[in-house]
Amino acid sequence: MTGTADPTRTTSTPSPTTGLRDVIVVGAGPTGLLLAGDLAAAGVPVTLVEKRPHRISNLSRAFAVHARTLEQLDARGLADELEARGQTLDRIRLFGRLTVRLDTLPSRFNHVLVIPQYEVEKVLERRAVEAGARFRYETEVTDIRQSGDTVTVEVRGPRGEGEPEELTAAYVVGADGHRSTVREAIGLPFPGRSVIRSVVLADVRLDEEPGTLLTGGAVGDAFAFLAPFGDGYHRVVGWLRGRDVPDSEPLELDEVREITRLALGRDYGMRDARWMSRFHSDERQAPAYRVGRVFLAGDAAHVHSPAGGQGMNTGLQDAANLGWKLAAVLGGHADPALLDTYQAERHPVGRSVLRSSGGIVRLAMAKYPWTLAFRSALTTFLDRVGPVRTRVIGQVTGIGYTYGAPRGAHRLVGTRVPDVALRSGRLHEALRGGRFVLIAPGSSRLHTAGDRTDRLTVEQWASDRRTTVLVRPDGYVAWAADDADGPAVEAALTAAVGAP
Ligand SMILES: Cc1cc2nc3c(=O)[nH]c(=O)nc-3n(C[C@H](O)[C@H](O)[C@H](O)COP(=O)(O)OP(=O)(O)OC[C@H]3O[C@@H](n4cnc5c(N)ncnc54)[C@H](O)[C@@H]3O)c2cc1C
């Protein structure tokens, strides 16, 4: 870690009871850390409550950071640092014959970054601490009550022990993972089912390098996947049909070797496992992401198979979507109805991620001749048919998602804005203030944000584009118009950014 970040400092001096502008974020996983950082950076008093002691775990879990997440991290000035610590890969090879090329992605980040989840968490935590988020580690949320315009959160010491204490906030976000206490406290079910059991994971050294590609294969009753972390270790993920043991069953490297040999033809001389584990995965989604003043984000809202590496990425996108909306409402610049768009925008994405990750894992587990034939035909199809491949890659990398637009809106509304060139630099740099960015044509007389400088940055296209585009703090188009005049822009700003 660099800088002066010391989250343990705040652990020993608990924050005062929160008031009406406060947000409590429950869970210091990647989702909660990004959200707390965004809120604190926007000046919202935020307390992050985490039941673990302060220690970033070295359990890596997620290892893939996709293009859209890298764009979000870049819009917070964090992507370059993470890319320097991990390994970027521009191709994924699947099922022996399908090579997915990411180098044609229309993004500054036309690759996937392989890096342990704890490295992402370290950077997000440092940012949140530096922005002023208060951290309370070893503090477990045990209950939540809502009344009128406040939410009361009951917390206790580690493992729910000790005397209860009450914290009050205007809003609470449950980013407390798969077994979310927040979700249970607000009475939301988590329907779904187990999708795969007894998957083995190991971070190992390999005598024989499989190349720089992410390599995945499935033969007969086994599949395996290898990804290089760039620090001499590879992540191995493997599964063997019929070996159905509890996650607690000890795992030996020989078992990982055997599964890899069955699926990929060789074990690449794997040795020196620094971490091994078994896990199972469910496919579940909460029917709503909000009840009153309490929201769900990340694994608390949706879980799915790790195929496609979309879990952490989707949670980070949830956080990026919700943070600026809460800040706008709490700052008095937006109608509270804006908060309803969180569910409207993110729930369908969660559903789509469940479908795509479920589809990939079922293909990998294919057993019967017809499912194997289907897998073979599908991989050939994806290899040959560009538009379908582009769509699938857009979903997995997150850059293909757009949000709904009101009827009659400009065609760009709701779409993701890539890192376009501006006169003063590029969009992701302009977004680092956490504000809306109005991009006006070079010929326009719009040069300043007027009385909205706390919420708005005004930029001009580096090119001769004539469209005026208002970009939300999370990088999606809020409003756009071709040849807009001053009053039209002012009306759009008042609607989206708030009155001057
Ligand atoms: C083996 C494996 C591989 C994976 N690979 C990938 C991948 O390549 N790419 C990807 O994007 N995703 C991957 N994932 C998924 C990814 O790890 C999760 O989606 C991600 O950690 C979710 O982040 P989160 O912040 O929403 O929740 P979590 O990381 O689960 O964090 C929740 C936090 O809340 C805390 N908490 C829980 N209850 C309470 C309470 N009552 N009070 C206070 N604190 C509480 C917990 O201690 C925890 O720190 C993988 C998962 C697994 C298991």
The ligand as a MOL file (V3000), in Angstrom:
LIG
                    3D

  0  0  0     0  0            999 V3000
M  V30 BEGIN CTAB
M  V30 COUNTS 53 58 0 0 0
M  V30 BEGIN ATOM
M  V30 1 C -13.4640 -19.4910 -6.8450 0
M  V30 2 C -14.0190 -18.2070 -7.2780 0
M  V30 3 C -13.5250 -17.6190 -8.4060 0
M  V30 4 C -14.0600 -16.4140 -8.8220 0
M  V30 5 N -13.5700 -15.8370 -9.9490 0
M  V30 6 C -14.0560 -14.6340 -10.3600 0
M  V30 7 C -13.4960 -13.9320 -11.4730 0
M  V30 8 O -12.5470 -14.3750 -12.1080 0
M  V30 9 N -14.0200 -12.7230 -11.8010 0
M  V30 10 C -15.0520 -12.1870 -11.0780 0
M  V30 11 O -15.4890 -11.0780 -11.4220 0
M  V30 12 N -15.5880 -12.8150 -10.0050 0
M  V30 13 C -15.1170 -14.0230 -9.6200 0
M  V30 14 N -15.6140 -14.6350 -8.4890 0
M  V30 15 C -16.6910 -14.0050 -7.7200 0
M  V30 16 C -16.1650 -12.9030 -6.7950 0
M  V30 17 O -15.1890 -13.4000 -5.9060 0
M  V30 18 C -17.3360 -12.3250 -6.0250 0
M  V30 19 O -18.3420 -12.0170 -6.9680 0
M  V30 20 C -16.9370 -11.0530 -5.2660 0
M  V30 21 O -16.0850 -11.3010 -4.1870 0
M  V30 22 C -18.1890 -10.3590 -4.7370 0
M  V30 23 O -17.8230 -9.1830 -4.0960 0
M  V30 24 P -18.7820 -8.5140 -3.0210 0
M  V30 25 O -18.0380 -7.3210 -2.5410 0
M  V30 26 O -20.1220 -8.3230 -3.6160 0
M  V30 27 O -18.9450 -9.5920 -1.8760 0
M  V30 28 P -17.8340 -10.3020 -0.9680 0
M  V30 29 O -16.5000 -10.2660 -1.6230 0
M  V30 30 O -18.3980 -11.6180 -0.5910 0
M  V30 31 O -17.7370 -9.3640 0.3080 0
M  V30 32 C -18.7690 -9.3140 1.2750 0
M  V30 33 C -18.1700 -8.8130 2.5850 0
M  V30 34 O -19.2420 -8.6140 3.5090 0
M  V30 35 C -18.8110 -9.0400 4.7910 0
M  V30 36 N -20.0150 -9.3680 5.5760 0
M  V30 37 C -20.8750 -10.3860 5.3730 0
M  V30 38 N -21.8910 -10.3430 6.2540 0
M  V30 39 C -21.6760 -9.2700 7.0510 0
M  V30 40 C -22.3670 -8.7050 8.1530 0
M  V30 41 N -23.5140 -9.2340 8.6180 0
M  V30 42 N -21.8690 -7.6130 8.7480 0
M  V30 43 C -20.7080 -7.0480 8.2850 0
M  V30 44 N -19.9990 -7.5570 7.2470 0
M  V30 45 C -20.4790 -8.6370 6.6290 0
M  V30 46 C -17.9310 -10.2410 4.4990 0
M  V30 47 O -17.0320 -10.4990 5.5700 0
M  V30 48 C -17.2150 -9.8010 3.2260 0
M  V30 49 O -15.9850 -9.1500 3.5020 0
M  V30 50 C -15.1090 -15.8230 -8.0660 0
M  V30 51 C -15.6000 -16.4380 -6.9190 0
M  V30 52 C -15.0580 -17.6230 -6.5140 0
M  V30 53 C -15.5790 -18.2810 -5.2740 0
M  V30 END ATOM
M  V30 BEGIN BOND
M  V30 1 1 1 2
M  V30 2 1 2 3
M  V30 3 2 2 52
M  V30 4 2 3 4
M  V30 5 1 4 5
M  V30 6 1 4 50
M  V30 7 2 5 6
M  V30 8 1 6 7
M  V30 9 1 6 13
M  V30 10 2 7 8
M  V30 11 1 7 9
M  V30 12 1 9 10
M  V30 13 2 10 11
M  V30 14 1 10 12
M  V30 15 2 12 13
M  V30 16 1 13 14
M  V30 17 1 14 15
M  V30 18 1 14 50
M  V30 19 1 15 16
M  V30 20 1 16 17
M  V30 21 1 16 18
M  V30 22 1 18 19
M  V30 23 1 18 20
M  V30 24 1 20 21
M  V30 25 1 20 22
M  V30 26 1 22 23
M  V30 27 1 23 24
M  V30 28 2 24 25
M  V30 29 1 24 26
M  V30 30 1 24 27
M  V30 31 1 27 28
M  V30 32 2 28 29
M  V30 33 1 28 30
M  V30 34 1 28 31
M  V30 35 1 31 32
M  V30 36 1 32 33
M  V30 37 1 33 34
M  V30 38 1 33 48
M  V30 39 1 34 35
M  V30 40 1 35 36
M  V30 41 1 35 46
M  V30 42 1 36 37
M  V30 43 1 36 45
M  V30 44 2 37 38
M  V30 45 1 38 39
M  V30 46 1 39 40
M  V30 47 2 39 45
M  V30 48 1 40 41
M  V30 49 2 40 42
M  V30 50 1 42 43
M  V30 51 2 43 44
M  V30 52 1 44 45
M  V30 53 1 46 47
M  V30 54 1 46 48
M  V30 55 1 48 49
M  V30 56 2 50 51
M  V30 57 1 51 52
M  V30 58 1 52 53
M  V30 END BOND
M  V30 END CTAB
M  END
